[in-house]
Amino acid sequence: MTKLLVNRKEPSRNEIANRQDFETVLVNVRKVKSLNSPWFYGAIAFSSLLILTFLIL
């Protein structure tokens, strides 16, 4: 991807390095626990099949 700077001066290496503060970004991002794990859905599927078999028998 090519970025064009129109009517702007090109940033210096120091300016780019100062803006790349990834530690601060990672600290400020909320950590959300997701239930999108395949283990979660596998356990739900297994338990629902187990319950259905006990209800049928």
PyMOL CGO cylinders between C-alpha atoms (Angstrom):
from pymol import cmd
from pymol.cgo import CYLINDER

trace = [
    CYLINDER, 0.00, 0.00, 0.00, 1.36, 3.41, -0.92, 0.3, 1, 1, 1, 1, 1, 1,
    CYLINDER, 1.36, 3.41, -0.92, 0.48, 6.41, 1.19, 0.3, 1, 1, 1, 1, 1, 1,
    CYLINDER, 0.48, 6.41, 1.19, 0.62, 9.86, -0.31, 0.3, 1, 1, 1, 1, 1, 1,
    CYLINDER, 0.62, 9.86, -0.31, 1.36, 12.93, 1.77, 0.3, 1, 1, 1, 1, 1, 1,
    CYLINDER, 1.36, 12.93, 1.77, -0.40, 15.86, 0.17, 0.3, 1, 1, 1, 1, 1, 1,
    CYLINDER, -0.40, 15.86, 0.17, 0.37, 19.35, 1.51, 0.3, 1, 1, 1, 1, 1, 1,
    CYLINDER, 0.37, 19.35, 1.51, 2.22, 17.84, 4.47, 0.3, 1, 1, 1, 1, 1, 1,
    CYLINDER, 2.22, 17.84, 4.47, 5.86, 17.44, 5.19, 0.3, 1, 1, 1, 1, 1, 1,
    CYLINDER, 5.86, 17.44, 5.19, 7.16, 13.92, 5.63, 0.3, 1, 1, 1, 1, 1, 1,
    CYLINDER, 7.16, 13.92, 5.63, 7.48, 12.92, 9.32, 0.3, 1, 1, 1, 1, 1, 1,
    CYLINDER, 7.48, 12.92, 9.32, 10.96, 12.37, 10.67, 0.3, 1, 1, 1, 1, 1, 1,
    CYLINDER, 10.96, 12.37, 10.67, 12.18, 9.09, 12.12, 0.3, 1, 1, 1, 1, 1, 1,
    CYLINDER, 12.18, 9.09, 12.12, 12.10, 10.53, 15.62, 0.3, 1, 1, 1, 1, 1, 1,
    CYLINDER, 12.10, 10.53, 15.62, 8.50, 11.67, 15.20, 0.3, 1, 1, 1, 1, 1, 1,
    CYLINDER, 8.50, 11.67, 15.20, 7.47, 8.23, 13.98, 0.3, 1, 1, 1, 1, 1, 1,
    CYLINDER, 7.47, 8.23, 13.98, 9.30, 6.54, 16.85, 0.3, 1, 1, 1, 1, 1, 1,
    CYLINDER, 9.30, 6.54, 16.85, 7.60, 8.83, 19.39, 0.3, 1, 1, 1, 1, 1, 1,
    CYLINDER, 7.60, 8.83, 19.39, 4.16, 7.98, 18.02, 0.3, 1, 1, 1, 1, 1, 1,
    CYLINDER, 4.16, 7.98, 18.02, 4.74, 4.24, 18.19, 0.3, 1, 1, 1, 1, 1, 1,
    CYLINDER, 4.74, 4.24, 18.19, 4.00, 3.81, 21.88, 0.3, 1, 1, 1, 1, 1, 1,
    CYLINDER, 4.00, 3.81, 21.88, 2.36, 0.40, 21.77, 0.3, 1, 1, 1, 1, 1, 1,
    CYLINDER, 2.36, 0.40, 21.77, 2.69, -0.26, 25.50, 0.3, 1, 1, 1, 1, 1, 1,
    CYLINDER, 2.69, -0.26, 25.50, 0.36, 2.64, 26.31, 0.3, 1, 1, 1, 1, 1, 1,
    CYLINDER, 0.36, 2.64, 26.31, -2.13, 1.46, 23.73, 0.3, 1, 1, 1, 1, 1, 1,
    CYLINDER, -2.13, 1.46, 23.73, -2.13, -2.08, 25.10, 0.3, 1, 1, 1, 1, 1, 1,
    CYLINDER, -2.13, -2.08, 25.10, -2.63, -0.84, 28.67, 0.3, 1, 1, 1, 1, 1, 1,
    CYLINDER, -2.63, -0.84, 28.67, -5.64, 1.26, 27.66, 0.3, 1, 1, 1, 1, 1, 1,
    CYLINDER, -5.64, 1.26, 27.66, -7.39, -1.47, 25.65, 0.3, 1, 1, 1, 1, 1, 1,
    CYLINDER, -7.39, -1.47, 25.65, -10.09, -3.28, 27.59, 0.3, 1, 1, 1, 1, 1, 1,
    CYLINDER, -10.09, -3.28, 27.59, -9.52, -6.99, 27.94, 0.3, 1, 1, 1, 1, 1, 1,
    CYLINDER, -9.52, -6.99, 27.94, -12.72, -8.81, 27.04, 0.3, 1, 1, 1, 1, 1, 1,
    CYLINDER, -12.72, -8.81, 27.04, -13.08, -12.48, 27.73, 0.3, 1, 1, 1, 1, 1, 1,
    CYLINDER, -13.08, -12.48, 27.73, -14.66, -14.08, 24.74, 0.3, 1, 1, 1, 1, 1, 1,
    CYLINDER, -14.66, -14.08, 24.74, -16.76, -17.22, 24.60, 0.3, 1, 1, 1, 1, 1, 1,
    CYLINDER, -16.76, -17.22, 24.60, -15.74, -17.83, 21.02, 0.3, 1, 1, 1, 1, 1, 1,
    CYLINDER, -15.74, -17.83, 21.02, -13.38, -20.61, 22.00, 0.3, 1, 1, 1, 1, 1, 1,
    CYLINDER, -13.38, -20.61, 22.00, -13.95, -23.94, 20.24, 0.3, 1, 1, 1, 1, 1, 1,
    CYLINDER, -13.95, -23.94, 20.24, -13.56, -25.66, 23.62, 0.3, 1, 1, 1, 1, 1, 1,
    CYLINDER, -13.56, -25.66, 23.62, -16.59, -23.77, 24.96, 0.3, 1, 1, 1, 1, 1, 1,
    CYLINDER, -16.59, -23.77, 24.96, -18.83, -24.73, 22.06, 0.3, 1, 1, 1, 1, 1, 1,
    CYLINDER, -18.83, -24.73, 22.06, -17.55, -28.30, 22.11, 0.3, 1, 1, 1, 1, 1, 1,
    CYLINDER, -17.55, -28.30, 22.11, -18.42, -28.63, 25.80, 0.3, 1, 1, 1, 1, 1, 1,
    CYLINDER, -18.42, -28.63, 25.80, -21.89, -27.16, 25.23, 0.3, 1, 1, 1, 1, 1, 1,
    CYLINDER, -21.89, -27.16, 25.23, -22.54, -29.52, 22.32, 0.3, 1, 1, 1, 1, 1, 1,
    CYLINDER, -22.54, -29.52, 22.32, -21.31, -32.54, 24.27, 0.3, 1, 1, 1, 1, 1, 1,
    CYLINDER, -21.31, -32.54, 24.27, -23.37, -31.71, 27.35, 0.3, 1, 1, 1, 1, 1, 1,
    CYLINDER, -23.37, -31.71, 27.35, -26.52, -31.04, 25.30, 0.3, 1, 1, 1, 1, 1, 1,
    CYLINDER, -26.52, -31.04, 25.30, -26.14, -34.38, 23.51, 0.3, 1, 1, 1, 1, 1, 1,
    CYLINDER, -26.14, -34.38, 23.51, -25.58, -36.11, 26.85, 0.3, 1, 1, 1, 1, 1, 1,
    CYLINDER, -25.58, -36.11, 26.85, -28.72, -34.52, 28.33, 0.3, 1, 1, 1, 1, 1, 1,
    CYLINDER, -28.72, -34.52, 28.33, -30.78, -35.46, 25.26, 0.3, 1, 1, 1, 1, 1, 1,
    CYLINDER, -30.78, -35.46, 25.26, -29.65, -39.08, 25.47, 0.3, 1, 1, 1, 1, 1, 1,
    CYLINDER, -29.65, -39.08, 25.47, -30.57, -39.25, 29.17, 0.3, 1, 1, 1, 1, 1, 1,
    CYLINDER, -30.57, -39.25, 29.17, -33.99, -37.71, 28.48, 0.3, 1, 1, 1, 1, 1, 1,
    CYLINDER, -33.99, -37.71, 28.48, -34.74, -40.13, 25.65, 0.3, 1, 1, 1, 1, 1, 1,
    CYLINDER, -34.74, -40.13, 25.65, -33.64, -43.21, 27.58, 0.3, 1, 1, 1, 1, 1, 1,
]
cmd.load_cgo(trace, "trace")
